[in-house]
Amino acid sequence: MEILSSFGNWCSGLSFGHGAGYGMSGWMPFHFGGILQLLVIGLIIYFTVRLFRRPDTGVRSDTSLDILKKRYASGEIDESIYTRMKDELR
């Protein structure tokens, strides 16, 4: 429970009515400090994930060797043509 109480006291000075004895805390049905905390933590997590995520480049294009392997596997070309073309590509 110490974690929850320290989480609740984390930004006690930044909300509308904490500690000052005035503000909107008397009539508001929820706690703005907690919402502010969740917003800040959520933004930190969001931007951290976006920073380390690798961008999706879309459809991966096949290399010429991949196309040659597919053609050999499907039976379009025989083994002698496959080895000759593979040697030429390298």
Beta strands, then each sheet from edge to edge (+ up, - down):
end
